[in-house]
């Protein structure tokens, strides 16, 4: 019998087959009975790997808690974040902060983050955010006059009051014509 080569293993003594190490593991030496699992915070998508360098760190916004090897890292769920590469857990966002999931940061109320962004962006006029995850459009009949709003308020004004003045409606601010 010849020894199984790196990237494979011998499941039992005298075995004539040498299966490849599964994704999430590697084997850097010949003649081994088992493959070595990639550590927590890493992953390896390829089978038959021959080096620990095939275990890649989980990206920001993702994690892997298992020390038993993984072929992928999982995205952090909404309301949690992983700020560093190689994370084994996701951290809860603090009160009045949020994350859409798969993120490395949390954002305050009135803002949002795109998963690929490294900062928070304020919600536009006539939209709002509670929990900093995503901005939602104001419902019909309400408005938000400032960027970074946390709520929509007011009623739609369909006609201008007698005289002149600034009126707010679901489309923003406008100056009424003098009657």
ChimeraX attribute file (.defattr): number of C-alpha atoms within 10 A of each C-alpha:
attribute: neighborCount
match mode: 1-to-1
recipient: residues
	/A:1	6
	/A:2	9
	/A:3	17
	/A:4	21
	/A:5	19
	/A:6	21
	/A:7	24
	/A:8	28
	/A:9	25
	/A:10	21
	/A:11	16
	/A:12	12
	/A:13	7
	/A:14	10
	/A:15	13
	/A:16	13
	/A:17	12
	/A:18	19
	/A:19	15
	/A:20	21
	/A:21	22
	/A:22	22
	/A:23	21
	/A:24	27
	/A:25	30
	/A:26	30
	/A:27	25
	/A:28	17
	/A:29	16
	/A:30	16
	/A:31	16
	/A:32	20
	/A:33	15
	/A:34	15
	/A:35	24
	/A:36	19
	/A:37	23
	/A:38	25
	/A:39	23
	/A:40	22
	/A:41	24
	/A:42	29
	/A:43	27
	/A:44	26
	/A:45	16
	/A:46	15
	/A:47	18
	/A:48	21
	/A:49	24
	/A:50	21
	/A:51	15
	/A:52	16
	/A:53	11
	/A:54	19
	/A:55	25
	/A:56	20
	/A:57	22
	/A:58	24
	/A:59	21
	/A:60	21
	/A:61	28
	/A:62	29
	/A:63	28
	/A:64	26
	/A:65	18
	/A:66	17
	/A:67	15
	/A:68	13
	/A:69	23
	/A:70	24
	/A:71	19
	/A:72	17
	/A:73	25
	/A:74	18
	/A:75	20
	/A:76	24
	/A:77	18
	/A:78	17
	/A:79	24
	/A:80	25
	/A:81	28
	/A:82	28
	/A:83	17
	/A:84	17
	/A:85	17
	/A:86	23
	/A:87	23
	/A:88	21
	/A:89	19
	/A:90	25
	/A:91	17
	/A:92	17
	/A:93	20
	/A:94	13
	/A:95	10
	/A:96	13
	/A:97	21
	/A:98	28
	/A:99	29
	/A:100	22
	/A:101	23
	/A:102	24
	/A:103	29
	/A:104	25
	/A:105	26
	/A:106	31
	/A:107	26
	/A:108	24
	/A:109	24
	/A:110	28
	/A:111	28
	/A:112	28
	/A:113	26
	/A:114	16
	/A:115	17
	/A:116	11
	/A:117	12
	/A:118	12
	/A:119	14
	/A:120	18
	/A:121	19
	/A:122	21
	/A:123	25
	/A:124	19
	/A:125	20
	/A:126	25
	/A:127	27
	/A:128	27
	/A:129	25
	/A:130	20
	/A:131	24
	/A:132	28
	/A:133	26
	/A:134	21
	/A:135	24
	/A:136	17
	/A:137	18
	/A:138	18
	/A:139	12
	/A:140	12
	/A:141	14
	/A:142	21
	/A:143	26
	/A:144	26
	/A:145	18
	/A:146	18
	/A:147	16
	/A:148	23
	/A:149	22
	/A:150	20
	/A:151	18
	/A:152	23
	/A:153	16
	/A:154	12
	/A:155	13
	/A:156	15
	/A:157	13
	/A:158	8
	/A:159	8
	/A:160	15
	/A:161	14
	/A:162	10
	/A:163	9
	/A:164	12
	/A:165	13
	/A:166	11
	/A:167	16
	/A:168	20
	/A:169	20
	/A:170	23
	/A:171	16
	/A:172	14
	/A:173	15
	/A:174	11
	/A:175	11
	/A:176	16
	/A:177	12
	/A:178	10
	/A:179	8
